[in-house]
């Protein structure tokens, strides 16, 4: 009987915390910190010339370009930072292909910590 009360208590605690973190503005940010700010060059395509993938693309006559993009910054959904990669034809400038987006994990900073 004792374990039943413990299980019910844990269930109610989990429901309560879920409700608080979803409905109270700033509760999750105060408890877990907020993500580090996005990089300065957010959204700008840069030419990658150092990676092994860039050297392989160069052999094919392509230029490898990368950028970081932030989804959900308008408050409609959780923010998600992704890395996007595309390959451009060196002669025509047309985009030949793209790679699937890769999610970039952002570190969290607690309030009052640098």
N, C-alpha and C positions, 0 to 999 in steps of 0.2 A: 504494500500500500504506500509505503514511504516513497518508492521510486516513481510511482504514478504522480504524486504531488510535485516531485522534482521535475519530472518531464513536462507537466502542465505549466509549472512556473517558468521553465526555460522557453516553452513555446510562447507564452504571453510576453516575456521579455523580448524575444526576437521580433514578434509582431509590433510591440511598442517602439523598439529602436528603428525598425524599418519605417514605421509611420513618421516618427520624429525626423529622421534623416531625409525623407522625401518631401515632407510638407513644411518644415520649419526652415525659412530661408537662412542660409549660412551655417546651419548646424553641422553639416558634414565638413564644410570648409574649416570651421573652428576646431573640429575634432581631428581630422585627418590632414589638414593643411591644404594649400591650393597648389595647382601645378605651376612649375616654373614658367616664366614668360616665354612666349614663342621666340624663335631666333629673329634676328634683324632682317635677314633676306627672305622672309616668309613670302611665298608665292612667286619668287623670281627664279626663272630657269637659269641654271649655270651649267657650263660645259665641263664635263668630267673627262679629264685626260690622263688620270693617274691610275685608275682601277684596272684590274685585268679584263673586266667586261668592256671598258673603253678601248683597250688595245685590240681586243677581238673585233669590236665594231669598226675600228679604224681600218682593219684588214678588209672588211666588207665594203668600205667606202661610206661609212655612216659616222655620225657624230652622236655621242651619248650625252644627253642632257638630263639633269635631275633638278627637282625642287621639293620643298616641304610645303604642305598645304594643310590648312586647319579647317576641318568640318565642324559645324555646329557652334560657331562662335556667336551666333545671333540669339542664343538662349532657347532655341526650339528643340535642341537635343544636346546630349553630352558632347563636349569638345573632344575631337579626335584628331591627332596630328599624324599625317601620313607622308611617306616619301613616294614621289611619283617619278618614273623614268620613261623617257621616250628616245627614240633613235631617229635622227634626221639624215636624209640623203645629202651628202656634201655638195653635189652638183646642182640638184634641183631645189633643195631646201624643203622638200616635202617630208612629212612624218611617215616613216616606213612602218614602224611598229612601236608598241608600248609594252611595258612590263606591268604585272599586277601591282596594285598599291601595297605598300608595306607599312603597317602601323608602327609608329615610333613612340616608345614609352617615355613619358615625361616624369621627371622626379617631382616629388611634392615637397613644398617648403611650409613648415609650421609658422604660425604667426609669431613674430618677434625673433625669428632665427634668420640668419643670412645664408 
